[in-house]
Amino acid sequence: MSRMEIAFEELNLNIVPFWSNGLVLTAGINEPGKFNPMTIGWGCLGFSWKKPIIMVAVRPTRYTYEFIESCESFTVCAFPSQYQKTLTLLGTKSGRDIDKLKESGLTPLPSTKVACPGFNEAELILECRKIYYDDLKPGNATEAVHDFYRTGDYHRLYCGEILAIHGESHYRRKAE
């Protein structure tokens, strides 16, 4: 991959495909067995508290939850379309049961600003520092939201300050 550093203000995203194509959230530190990747399909990207942020959601039942709870950072990676099978694997199998890294064939890549790795195969890597979290509360949700939580396994939301962005050139807004 030929990634370059991209300032948040220069980030060029079509936000719907960005989320709906699937992303890989990785939490932990870049040491064997001390991080776990999982596919995510929704969240928010924006600006809050005078910082560029991304909000991701993790259910407490997911293996990644243990890592994001115990570490200060996480990464979010976008992959080219040929990695759809890999994203399916990372979203449907648990790191408790299999070696997801070995099964996926992905290559961990040290981050520049956080302890959590990105992946060499990613075309976009967001390096993030946790700055806020909260649990979705059933009493605050409408029926449309409750439909996603029939078993009561509500997500915990994490806001991460985006400290670094590395992406291929099509993720960088062209100068006007």
KAMOFEN-V919616 format. One record per residue. N is the residue number from 1. RES is the residue in one letter. OMEGA is omega as a letter, one per 40 degrees, with the letter a starting at -180 (* if undefined). Layout:
n/res/omega
N/RES/OMEGA
N/RES/OMEGA
//
This chain:
n/res/omega
1/M/i
2/S/a
3/R/i
4/M/i
5/E/a
6/I/i
7/A/a
8/F/a
9/E/a
10/E/a
11/L/a
12/N/a
13/L/i
14/N/a
15/I/a
16/V/i
17/P/i
18/F/a
19/W/a
20/S/i
21/N/i
22/G/i
23/L/i
24/V/i
25/L/i
26/T/i
27/A/a
28/G/i
29/I/a
30/N/i
31/E/a
32/P/i
33/G/a
34/K/i
35/F/i
36/N/i
37/P/i
38/M/i
39/T/i
40/I/a
41/G/i
42/W/a
43/G/i
44/C/i
45/L/a
46/G/a
47/F/i
48/S/a
49/W/a
50/K/a
51/K/i
52/P/a
53/I/i
54/I/i
55/M/i
56/V/a
57/A/i
58/V/i
59/R/i
60/P/i
61/T/a
62/R/i
63/Y/i
64/T/a
65/Y/i
66/E/a
67/F/a
68/I/i
69/E/a
70/S/a
71/C/a
72/E/a
73/S/i
74/F/i
75/T/i
76/V/a
77/C/i
78/A/a
79/F/i
80/P/a
81/S/a
82/Q/i
83/Y/a
84/Q/i
85/K/i
86/T/i
87/L/i
88/T/i
89/L/a
90/L/i
91/G/a
92/T/i
93/K/a
94/S/i
95/G/i
96/R/a
97/D/a
98/I/i
99/D/a
100/K/i
101/L/i
102/K/a
103/E/a
104/S/a
105/G/i
106/L/a
107/T/i
108/P/a
109/L/i
110/P/i
111/S/a
112/T/a
113/K/a
114/V/a
115/A/a
116/C/a
117/P/i
118/G/i
119/F/a
120/N/a
121/E/a
122/A/i
123/E/i
124/L/i
125/I/i
126/L/i
127/E/a
128/C/i
129/R/i
130/K/i
131/I/a
132/Y/i
133/Y/i
134/D/i
135/D/i
136/L/a
137/K/a
138/P/a
139/G/i
140/N/a
141/A/i
142/T/i
143/E/i
144/A/i
145/V/a
146/H/a
147/D/i
148/F/a
149/Y/a
150/R/i
151/T/i
152/G/a
153/D/a
154/Y/i
155/H/i
156/R/i
157/L/i
158/Y/i
159/C/i
160/G/i
161/E/i
162/I/a
163/L/a
164/A/i
165/I/i
166/H/a
167/G/i
168/E/a
169/S/a
170/H/i
171/Y/i
172/R/i
173/R/i
174/K/i
175/A/a
176/E/*
//
